[in-house]
Amino acid sequence: MSIALALATYFIIWWTVLFAILPIGVRTQGEAGRVVPGTPESAPVRPRFVLIIGLTTLVSAAVFAVVYAVVVGELIDLATLPIGPR
């Protein structure tokens, strides 16, 4: 696996995991009963961006490690997949 492919794979995994983790534990202003004027009721009370970014990075690293081990260990050979140019 080249460095460019590894970075692209990690980037895609990271964004996918981000959108999977983003709604976990979110409490909206509507649920809390305190809507700040000028914001929608669905806005989070406390966004917790640093925690979400950190958790996303850790989970993505674990998922990438599995993908990397599968590709480098040749459990799945990228050249034999029925996608892409032949």
ROLUM-519996 format. One record per atom (N, C-alpha, C, CB): x, y negated, z negated. Coordinates in steps of 0.1 Angstrom, whole numbers, plus 5000, padded with zeros to 4 digits. Atoms other than C-alpha are relative to their C-alpha. Glycine has a CB too. Layout:
BEGIN
XYZ
...
***
This chain:
BEGIN
500950125000
500050005000
500949885000
499050004988
499250125000
501549675010
499549904990
499949945015
500350105010
501649374987
498749925005
501249904998
501250084995
499149185010
498750084998
500249975015
501249925002
496649475009
499750024985
500250145006
500249995015
497149514971
499349874995
501350034993
500550125004
496449144966
498549985005
500949885004
501350014994
493449144989
499050094993
500050035015
500849905007
492049454972
499749954985
500750144999
500250055013
492549304937
499049885000
501349964993
500950124999
490848974948
498650045002
500549925012
501449954998
487749164961
499550064987
500050095012
500549945013
487549374929
499749904990
501150104995
500250115011
487949064907
498749935002
501249905000
501250084997
485148874924
498750094997
500049945014
501149915002
482849184923
499750024985
500350135007
500149985015
483549244886
499549874994
501350044994
500450135005
483048874879
498549995000
500649885007
501550024999
479448874892
499350114993
499750015015
500749895008
478749204874
500149964985
500850135002
499850035014
480049064840
499349874997
501549994997
500550145002
478748704844
498750004992
499849935013
501350025008
475148764831
500050074987
498950065008
500049935013
476148984801
500149914989
501250105000
500050085013
475248824768
499649865002
501350014994
500450144997
473948504784
498749974993
500049965015
501250055006
471348314764
499649875007
500049994984
500450124993
469448054784
499549894991
499050035011
500650115008
468347714772
498550024998
500249865007
501449975001
464747824778
499750104989
499450055013
500149905011
465248124755
500349944986
500950125003
499650075013
466847904728
499049904996
501449945002
501050115003
464047644731
500649864999
499350044987
499450145000
466447354735
500549975014
501250004989
499650034986
466547234771
500549865000
498850015009
499450134998
468946944777
499349935011
501650015002
500650084989
467246674798
500950005012
499649864995
499350014988
468346694834
500650145004
501149904999
499549874997
469247064833
498850105001
501050054989
501149904999
467147374843
500050084987
500250095012
500149915012
465847604816
500950135001
498550054999
499249884998
467947884831
501549984998
499850065014
498650035002
471247704823
500450074986
500249854999
499649935013
473247894796
500249904989
501350085002
499850085012
473447754761
501549984998
499350064987
498550005001
477147844758
500650085011
500550054986
499649934989
478847934790
501150114998
500549915010
498949915003
481948114775
500950045012
499550124994
499249984988
484048074807
501350074997
500349875007
498649945003
487448174791
499850154997
500749924988
500349865004
485948494776
499750085013
498950014990
500449934988
484348584809
501150025010
498849925007
498949994991
487448514830
501050114994
500749875001
499049915006
489648714805
499450155002
500249974986
500649874999
487249014804
499950055015
498550004995
500049974986
486849004842
501450055005
499649885009
498649974996
490649014846
500450144995
501049894995
499749875006
491049314822
499350115007
499750004985
500849904994
488249514838
500550025015
498549975000
499549994986
489549434873
501350075001
500149865006
498749935000
493049544864
499950154998
500949944989
500249865002
491749874852
499450075013
499050034988
500649944988
489649934883
501150005011
498849915005
498950004990
492549824905
501050114998
500749865001
499149905003
494850064887
499550145005
500350014985
500649874995
492550354896
500150005015
498550024995
500050004986
492250244932
501450015005
499449865005
498649994996
496050194935
500550154998
500849904991
499649865002
496650544920
499550095010
499650054986
500649914990
494250704944
500749985014
498549975001
499450024986
495750534975
501550045000
499949855003
498649965000
499450574965
500250154998
500749924989
500049865002
498850924952
499550085012
499350044988
500549944987
497350994987
498950104997
501150075007
501349925002
494151144972
499149965011
499449974986
500750054989
492550934999
501049935009
498749914996
499150064990
494550855030
499349895008
500750105009
500750114993
493550515044
499950025015
500749874997
499949984986
494550625079
498950105005
501350055004
501049904997
491950915078
498649954998
500250124993
501450055002
488950695069
499449975014
500049884991
500650034987
486450665097
499649865003
498750095001
500250154997
486550285097
501349945005
499549934987
498850074995
488850045113
500550055013
501050004990
499549964987
490950075144
500750134999
501049895005
499349875000
492450405154
501249995008
499150115007
***
